[in-house]
Amino acid sequence: MEYTKICKKIKKSALKALLYEVIVGPKPGLVDRYNNGSHSDMNIFTFIDSSIELEDYFEDCCSIALENSTEDYDEIFNLLRKRGQKAEDEMFFITKNINTHKGAIFSLGLVSAASALSFLNANSVTAENISYYVKKLYSKAYYDDLNNINKENLTAGEKIYLNYGIHGVRREVSEGFPTVFNHSLPFLLDLEKKNLPFNDICIYVLLKIISKSDDTNIISRGGREGLDYAKDCAVNILENIAEDRIDDIKNMDLAFISKNLSPGGSADLLAVTLMIYFLIKN
């Protein structure tokens, strides 16, 4: 397969993952086709517009990785970070300054580059290689970021790290998405064997992610108590997986909305899971 073809395949998988992530529902506290979750400033159309705006970004991430494959991994990451900053500007322009996909820009951009490197070096895109190259691309930058926190201008994630010792998505990425490869992706592949609609499978995968990760978006809205509550709710649903549990998940959605909880970090990991699933299945 030519490099242009693999870049287009990766780009389409990323875009498809973002569109699936927002459309599947009900998703507790998140924007979906049922409601806007715990978000008053955005809706499903905001996410669709933002997703389409990012399509070229994912292809560019592939090209950056392929065109600079002889450079050190941290240098490739620096180039990806610059393109990611431009993608954030493009997102904010199309959404009128609403943050729909900042986390996805970071995570799916790295998955795009890692997938391209996997194809370049192994002539195929595998889950193991994606994890390997994500770690290679971000490991140095992760420690640099950790050691150079500007306490005068903290991000929400940095505040949570300093207050709770929770590293969030940066640790997740630096370790090659262990939540995805150890939990959500195997869980998705296992659920495929059951007679469930794919929409429901995606919801259960989201709940698995919530139960296994320390979602900093939840913490920023509900503190540690909110995180524990969200995990307990997810585990309760996962104890009995069936099509008729969707009404229970709708009630979970209403409870999250009443508490203003939004598992946005888990939603990003769902998108990562779906993107990798589309890449390895097609």
C-alpha positions as CSV (number, residue, x, y, z in Angstrom):
1,M,0.0,0.0,0.0
2,E,1.4,3.4,-1.0
3,Y,2.0,6.0,1.8
4,T,-0.7,8.3,0.4
5,K,-3.2,5.4,0.7
6,I,-2.2,4.5,4.3
7,C,-2.5,8.2,5.3
8,K,-5.9,8.4,3.9
9,K,-7.0,5.2,5.6
10,I,-5.7,6.5,8.9
11,K,-7.4,9.9,8.4
12,K,-10.7,8.2,7.6
13,S,-10.4,6.0,10.7
14,A,-9.8,9.0,12.9
15,L,-12.7,11.0,11.5
16,K,-15.0,8.0,11.7
17,A,-14.0,7.5,15.3
18,L,-14.8,11.1,16.2
19,L,-18.2,10.9,14.5
20,Y,-19.1,7.6,16.1
21,E,-18.0,8.8,19.5
22,V,-20.4,11.8,19.4
23,I,-23.3,10.0,17.8
24,V,-23.5,6.9,20.0
25,G,-25.8,7.3,23.0
26,P,-26.9,7.6,25.6
27,K,-23.5,8.7,27.0
28,P,-23.7,9.8,30.7
29,G,-22.9,13.6,30.9
30,L,-21.7,13.8,27.3
31,V,-23.1,15.3,24.1
32,D,-24.9,12.7,22.0
33,R,-27.9,12.4,19.7
34,Y,-30.2,12.4,22.8
35,N,-29.1,15.6,24.5
36,N,-26.2,17.9,25.3
37,G,-25.2,16.1,28.5
38,S,-23.6,18.5,31.1
39,H,-22.7,21.0,28.4
40,S,-24.8,24.1,27.7
41,D,-22.4,25.6,25.1
42,M,-22.3,22.8,22.6
43,N,-24.4,20.1,20.8
44,I,-24.0,17.3,18.4
45,F,-23.7,19.6,15.4
46,T,-20.8,21.5,17.1
47,F,-19.0,18.2,17.3
48,I,-19.7,17.2,13.8
49,D,-18.4,20.5,12.4
50,S,-15.3,20.3,14.6
51,S,-14.7,16.6,13.5
52,I,-14.8,17.5,9.8
53,E,-12.6,20.5,10.3
54,L,-9.9,18.2,11.8
55,E,-9.8,15.7,8.9
56,D,-6.8,17.1,7.2
57,Y,-5.0,17.4,10.5
58,F,-4.9,13.6,10.9
59,E,-3.5,13.1,7.4
60,D,-0.9,15.8,8.1
61,C,0.2,13.9,11.3
62,C,0.8,10.8,9.2
63,S,2.8,12.8,6.6
64,I,4.9,14.4,9.4
65,A,5.8,11.0,10.8
66,L,6.6,9.5,7.4
67,E,8.6,12.5,6.1
68,N,10.7,12.8,9.2
69,S,11.0,9.1,10.1
70,T,14.8,9.3,10.3
71,E,14.7,12.1,12.9
72,D,14.6,11.4,16.7
73,Y,11.2,10.6,18.0
74,D,11.1,13.7,20.2
75,E,11.8,15.9,17.1
76,I,8.9,14.2,15.3
77,F,6.8,14.9,18.3
78,N,7.8,18.6,18.3
79,L,6.6,18.9,14.7
80,L,3.4,17.1,15.6
81,R,2.8,19.5,18.5
82,K,3.2,22.5,16.2
83,R,0.6,21.0,13.8
84,G,-1.6,20.2,16.8
85,Q,-1.5,23.8,17.9
86,K,-2.7,24.9,14.5
87,A,-5.4,22.2,14.6
88,E,-6.6,23.7,17.9
89,D,-6.8,27.1,16.2
90,E,-8.8,25.6,13.4
91,M,-11.2,23.9,15.9
92,F,-11.8,27.0,17.9
93,F,-12.5,29.0,14.7
94,I,-15.1,26.6,13.5
95,T,-16.7,26.2,16.9
96,K,-16.6,29.9,17.9
97,N,-14.1,29.2,20.7
98,I,-15.8,26.1,22.1
99,N,-13.4,23.3,23.1
100,T,-14.9,20.2,21.5
101,H,-11.8,18.2,20.6
102,K,-8.6,19.5,22.3
103,G,-8.0,16.2,24.0
104,A,-8.7,14.3,20.8
105,I,-6.4,16.5,18.8
106,F,-3.6,15.4,21.1
107,S,-4.5,11.7,21.4
108,L,-5.7,10.9,17.9
109,G,-2.9,13.0,16.3
110,L,-0.4,10.8,18.1
111,V,-2.3,7.6,17.1
112,S,-2.3,8.8,13.5
113,A,1.5,9.3,13.5
114,A,2.2,6.1,15.3
115,S,0.0,4.2,12.8
116,A,2.0,5.6,10.0
117,L,5.3,4.6,11.6
118,S,3.9,1.1,12.2
119,F,3.1,0.8,8.5
120,L,6.5,2.2,7.5
121,N,8.5,-0.1,9.7
122,A,6.4,-3.3,9.7
123,N,4.3,-2.9,6.5
124,S,1.1,-3.2,8.6
125,V,-0.8,-1.4,11.3
126,T,-1.1,-3.4,14.5
127,A,-2.4,-2.5,18.0
128,E,1.0,-3.4,19.5
129,N,2.9,-1.2,17.1
130,I,0.6,1.7,17.7
131,S,1.2,1.5,21.4
132,Y,4.9,1.2,20.9
133,Y,5.3,4.2,18.7
134,V,3.0,6.4,20.8
135,K,5.3,5.7,23.7
136,K,8.4,6.5,21.6
137,L,6.9,9.7,20.3
138,Y,5.8,11.2,23.6
139,S,7.9,9.7,26.4
140,K,10.6,12.4,26.5
141,A,8.2,15.2,26.1
142,Y,6.1,13.8,28.9
143,Y,8.9,14.2,31.4
144,D,9.9,17.5,30.0
145,D,6.3,18.7,30.5
146,L,6.2,17.3,34.0
147,N,9.4,19.0,35.0
148,N,8.5,22.4,33.5
149,I,5.1,23.1,34.9
150,N,4.4,26.9,35.0
151,K,2.7,27.3,38.4
152,E,1.7,30.9,37.3
153,N,-0.3,29.6,34.4
154,L,-1.6,26.1,35.2
155,T,-3.8,24.1,32.9
156,A,-6.8,22.2,34.4
157,G,-4.9,19.0,34.1
158,E,-1.8,20.5,35.8
159,K,-4.0,21.7,38.7
160,I,-5.4,18.2,39.2
161,Y,-1.9,16.7,39.1
162,L,-0.6,19.1,41.8
163,N,-3.8,18.7,43.9
164,Y,-4.4,15.0,43.6
165,G,-1.3,13.5,42.1
166,I,-3.3,12.2,39.1
167,H,-1.4,12.5,35.8
168,G,-4.4,12.2,33.4
169,V,-4.1,11.9,29.7
170,R,-0.3,12.7,29.6
171,R,0.6,9.7,31.7
172,E,-1.9,7.6,29.6
173,V,-0.2,8.6,26.4
174,S,3.3,8.3,27.7
175,E,2.6,4.7,28.5
176,G,1.1,3.9,25.1
177,F,-2.6,4.0,26.1
178,P,-2.7,1.1,28.7
179,T,-6.4,1.8,29.4
180,V,-7.2,1.3,25.7
181,F,-4.9,-1.7,25.0
182,N,-5.4,-3.5,28.4
183,H,-9.1,-2.8,28.9
184,S,-11.3,-1.0,26.3
185,L,-10.1,-2.5,23.1
186,P,-10.1,-6.2,24.3
187,F,-13.5,-5.5,25.9
188,L,-14.9,-4.1,22.6
189,L,-13.6,-7.2,20.7
190,D,-15.1,-9.5,23.3
191,L,-18.5,-7.6,23.2
192,E,-18.5,-8.2,19.4
193,K,-19.2,-11.8,20.1
194,K,-22.5,-10.9,21.9
195,N,-25.7,-10.2,20.1
196,L,-25.6,-6.4,20.8
197,P,-26.0,-3.4,18.5
198,F,-22.7,-1.6,17.9
199,N,-24.2,1.5,19.5
200,D,-24.6,-0.4,22.8
201,I,-21.2,-1.9,22.5
202,C,-19.7,1.6,22.3
203,I,-21.6,2.7,25.4
204,Y,-20.4,-0.3,27.4
205,V,-16.9,0.4,26.3
206,L,-17.2,4.0,27.5
207,L,-18.4,2.7,30.9
208,K,-15.4,0.3,31.0
209,I,-13.1,3.3,30.4
210,I,-14.8,5.3,33.1
211,S,-14.4,2.4,35.5
212,K,-10.7,2.0,34.8
213,S,-9.4,5.5,34.3
214,D,-9.0,8.6,36.5
215,D,-10.9,11.0,34.3
216,T,-9.6,14.5,35.0
217,N,-12.7,16.1,33.3
218,I,-14.8,14.5,36.0
219,I,-12.5,15.5,38.7
220,S,-12.4,19.1,37.5
221,R,-16.2,19.3,37.9
222,G,-16.9,17.0,40.8
223,G,-13.6,16.4,42.6
224,R,-12.5,13.0,43.8
225,E,-16.0,12.3,45.2
226,G,-17.4,12.8,41.7
227,L,-14.8,10.5,40.2
228,D,-15.7,7.8,42.8
229,Y,-19.4,8.2,42.1
230,A,-18.9,7.9,38.3
231,K,-16.8,4.8,38.7
232,D,-19.3,3.2,41.0
233,C,-22.1,3.9,38.5
234,A,-20.1,2.4,35.6
235,V,-19.2,-0.7,37.5
236,N,-22.8,-1.2,38.6
237,I,-24.0,-1.2,35.0
238,L,-21.2,-3.4,33.8
239,E,-22.1,-6.1,36.2
240,N,-25.0,-7.1,34.0
241,I,-24.5,-6.3,30.3
242,A,-27.7,-6.5,28.2
243,E,-29.6,-4.6,25.7
244,D,-32.3,-3.7,28.3
245,R,-29.8,-1.9,30.4
246,I,-30.0,1.2,28.2
247,D,-32.8,2.6,30.3
248,D,-30.4,2.4,33.3
249,I,-27.7,4.2,31.4
250,K,-30.3,6.9,30.5
251,N,-30.9,7.3,34.2
252,M,-27.1,7.5,34.8
253,D,-27.0,10.2,32.2
254,L,-29.7,12.2,34.1
255,A,-27.7,11.8,37.3
256,F,-24.5,13.0,35.7
257,I,-26.3,16.0,34.3
258,S,-27.8,16.8,37.7
259,K,-24.3,16.7,39.2
260,N,-22.7,18.5,36.3
261,L,-20.3,15.6,35.6
262,S,-18.8,15.0,32.2
263,P,-16.4,12.2,31.4
264,G,-14.7,14.0,28.5
265,G,-11.4,12.3,29.0
266,S,-13.1,8.9,28.8
267,A,-14.9,10.0,25.6
268,D,-11.5,10.8,24.1
269,L,-10.2,7.3,25.0
270,L,-13.4,5.9,23.4
271,A,-12.5,7.7,20.2
272,V,-8.9,6.3,20.4
273,T,-10.3,2.8,21.0
274,L,-12.7,3.1,18.0
275,M,-10.0,4.5,15.7
276,I,-7.6,1.6,16.5
277,Y,-10.5,-0.8,16.1
278,F,-11.3,0.6,12.6
279,L,-7.6,0.4,11.6
280,I,-7.0,-3.2,12.7
281,K,-10.4,-4.6,11.5
282,N,-10.4,-3.1,8.0
